[in-house]
C-alpha cells in the first residue's frame, strides 16, 4: 500500500465515519487541536485502523502521535 493510499483511507474514515471537517485534515494538522479528535474518537480510530489495516494501535504509541502526517507515518511503518 502506498503512502498516498494510506492518507486517502485515513482521511476517508475521519470524514465519512467520524464526521470531521475534510478541510481541516492537512498533513500538518494536529489531531486533537486542529481536527478535533478526542479520547472517544481515538477508541473508534483504533477499531477502524484494525479493521482497515490489520493491526492494533498500542495506546502508548498514540501518545506520541500529534499530527495527521505522523499518524500516517505510523500506519505506513506498521504495514510494511
ABEGO torsion letter per residue (X at the ends): XBAAAAAAAAAAAAAAAAGBBAAABBAABBAAAAAGBBAAAAAAAAAAAAAAAGBBBBAAAAAABABAAAAAAAAAAAAX
